[in-house]
Amino acid sequence: MTAPPLDSKPIIFSGGPILTMAEPLRVEAITILGDRILRAGSLEDCRAAAGRDREERDLSGRTLMPGFVDAHTHPLMLGQTQTWLDVSPRVAPSRRSTSRRTSCRAGCRCELLDLTRA
């Protein structure tokens, strides 16, 4: 969490459904400052919390859901997928082409993995 810049103003969002994911589940307005929620409730309460030097944004009926973005990755899993053999229909549209791709990948002769005889 970071402190808001000194020149930042509180922002009030209203004019659409605001889901809080807590009690109460919906509020009329929300006031934020930087990355902090100052108030969630009535528009009147949010204006009082923000003070006179504030910005107001109309949601125009759009839904707002306060939260966070979890942008984590799985680098080990990505590395594992790089070893997988693609036998999707785009790459291997027939059983014969699938057999050839798998046998070539395994370093075998195609006859050993010929799926077309099954």
C-alpha positions as CSV (number, residue, x, y, z in Angstrom):
1,M,0.0,0.0,0.0
2,T,1.3,3.4,-0.9
3,A,0.5,6.9,0.3
4,P,-1.5,9.0,-2.1
5,P,0.4,11.8,-3.9
6,L,0.1,15.1,-2.0
7,D,-1.8,16.7,-4.8
8,S,-4.4,13.9,-5.1
9,K,-8.0,14.5,-4.4
10,P,-10.6,12.1,-3.0
11,I,-12.8,10.6,-5.8
12,I,-16.4,9.7,-5.3
13,F,-18.0,7.1,-7.6
14,S,-21.8,6.9,-7.8
15,G,-24.6,6.5,-10.3
16,G,-24.5,2.7,-10.7
17,P,-24.5,-0.5,-8.6
18,I,-21.5,-0.5,-6.2
19,L,-20.9,-4.0,-4.8
20,T,-18.9,-4.1,-1.6
21,M,-18.5,-7.9,-1.1
22,A,-19.3,-7.2,2.6
23,E,-22.2,-5.9,4.6
24,P,-24.0,-4.0,3.2
25,L,-23.6,-5.7,-0.2
26,R,-24.6,-2.6,-2.2
27,V,-24.0,1.1,-1.5
28,E,-25.0,4.2,-3.3
29,A,-21.5,5.7,-3.4
30,I,-17.8,5.1,-2.6
31,T,-15.0,7.5,-1.8
32,I,-11.4,6.6,-2.5
33,L,-8.1,8.4,-2.0
34,G,-5.1,6.8,-3.7
35,D,-5.4,3.1,-3.1
36,R,-7.6,3.4,0.0
37,I,-11.4,3.3,0.3
38,L,-12.3,6.1,2.7
39,R,-16.1,5.6,2.8
40,A,-18.7,3.4,1.3
41,G,-22.4,4.3,1.9
42,S,-24.8,7.1,0.9
43,L,-23.7,9.8,-1.5
44,E,-24.2,12.3,1.3
45,D,-21.8,10.4,3.6
46,C,-19.2,10.0,0.9
47,R,-19.3,13.7,0.1
48,A,-18.8,14.5,3.8
49,A,-15.9,12.1,4.0
50,A,-14.2,13.6,0.9
51,G,-14.6,17.2,1.8
52,R,-15.0,20.1,-0.6
53,D,-11.9,19.5,-2.7
54,R,-12.9,16.3,-4.4
55,E,-13.7,14.8,-7.8
56,E,-17.0,13.0,-8.6
57,R,-17.4,10.3,-11.3
58,D,-20.7,9.1,-12.6
59,L,-20.8,5.4,-13.3
60,S,-23.7,5.9,-15.8
61,G,-25.3,2.7,-14.7
62,R,-22.1,0.6,-14.8
63,T,-21.2,-1.7,-11.9
64,L,-18.2,-1.0,-9.7
65,M,-16.6,-3.8,-7.6
66,P,-13.8,-2.6,-5.3
67,G,-11.0,-5.2,-5.0
68,F,-7.5,-6.1,-6.0
69,V,-5.9,-7.7,-9.0
70,D,-3.9,-10.8,-8.3
71,A,-1.5,-10.9,-11.3
72,H,0.6,-13.8,-10.1
73,T,2.2,-16.3,-12.5
74,H,3.3,-20.0,-12.4
75,P,6.8,-20.0,-14.1
76,L,7.4,-23.7,-13.3
77,M,4.1,-24.7,-15.0
78,L,5.0,-22.6,-18.0
79,G,8.3,-24.4,-18.3
80,Q,6.6,-27.7,-18.1
81,T,4.1,-26.9,-20.9
82,Q,7.1,-26.1,-23.2
83,T,7.9,-29.9,-23.2
84,W,4.4,-31.0,-24.2
85,L,3.8,-32.4,-27.6
86,D,1.1,-30.6,-29.6
87,V,-1.2,-33.1,-31.2
88,S,-4.2,-30.8,-31.5
89,P,-6.4,-31.1,-34.6
90,R,-4.8,-28.0,-36.2
91,V,-1.3,-29.6,-36.0
92,A,-2.1,-33.3,-36.3
93,P,-5.5,-33.6,-38.1
94,S,-5.4,-37.4,-38.6
95,R,-4.4,-40.4,-36.6
96,R,-1.6,-41.0,-39.0
97,S,-0.2,-37.5,-38.5
98,T,-0.6,-37.9,-34.7
99,S,1.4,-41.2,-34.9
100,R,4.2,-39.6,-36.9
101,R,4.4,-36.6,-34.6
102,T,4.6,-38.8,-31.5
103,S,7.1,-41.3,-33.0
104,C,9.4,-38.5,-34.3
105,R,9.3,-36.8,-30.9
106,A,10.2,-40.1,-29.1
107,G,12.9,-40.9,-31.6
108,C,11.2,-44.1,-32.7
109,R,10.3,-45.5,-36.0
110,C,6.8,-44.7,-37.1
111,E,5.8,-48.4,-37.3
112,L,6.2,-48.7,-33.6
113,L,3.5,-46.1,-32.8
114,D,1.3,-46.5,-35.8
115,L,-2.2,-45.7,-34.4
116,T,-3.9,-46.2,-37.7
117,R,-3.8,-50.0,-37.4
118,A,-5.8,-50.0,-34.2
